[in-house]
């Protein structure tokens, strides 16, 4: 069975490529390496190209003949999306459309989409379920929402096309074997920035907003280990290959931690009392995002293994201490 993975050299994509390879699938990664790294692709071939290059994309798909496609390639930084929304619509929405065009031409009808909890915006009810209103509060979430709408309409037009949209909450941690992890030159995720501050790479860790309507005034997020996310993709693939219908599933643990709680856990794991600075809110941040994961457990049989904030941080800390900046 052949699987093409766009964005497979990035953080989440590389962990899924690893899981696919370990499960015996033949994998091809298609990645422009803007945020990914060649060394993170542990299985299969790597094509270094952009999804806007439809000629190379088509040649790759015609040659490889994938049975299904997993699509991770995207821009993901919320504040940047507020500053530069066109970049996000171009990369996250238009490039998804390019990929779907080629899939349609080549008769490929199995698609797994890397989506986000940001499509929910400031949901009224927590934990948030898949049937909650879609109302993103930033261009990042909007660009993913538009891609999901395109997928839905594509399926309605052709029942031979089926997809699974996996709406991630806050993915963190690293491969326990320390082969791959989060390796962005400009890290924005809270846990990664906290650990880099503990290492001394940053002078201090900024907390953006302490006046949210939460228990301690800081944002609350549902943090999920990257290997549990990877396993969800394997289950989603099996579901589609077994003629599963098009669906969206939340990927989260069903409970959350505030920014202050994550910082306290990072200080405990590292044993370092790094400097923290409280500052104003960032544009586009929702107050609380916690997954209702009932559906993915019921329909895909997903059983997370690493629902432990300290374990998540420990794997990320081990990775940070073994990674020496070899970006490629």
Secondary structure, 3 states (H helix, E strand, C coil): CEEEEECCCCHHHHHHHHHHHHCCCEEEEEECCCCCCHHHCCCCEEEECCCCCHHHHHHHHHHHCCCEEEECCCCCCHHHHHHCHHHHHHHHHHHHHHHHHHHHHHCCCEEEEEEEHHHHCCCCCCCECCCCCCCCCCHHHHHHHHHHHHHHHHHHHCCCCEEEEEEECEEECCCCCCCCCCCCCCCCCHHHHHHHHHHCCCCCEEEECCCCCCCCCCCEECEEEHHHHHHHHHHHHHHHHCCCCCEEEEECCCCCEEHHHHHHHHHHHHCCCCCEEEECCCCCCCCEECECCHHHHHHHCCCCCCCCHHHHHHHHHHHHHHCCCCCC
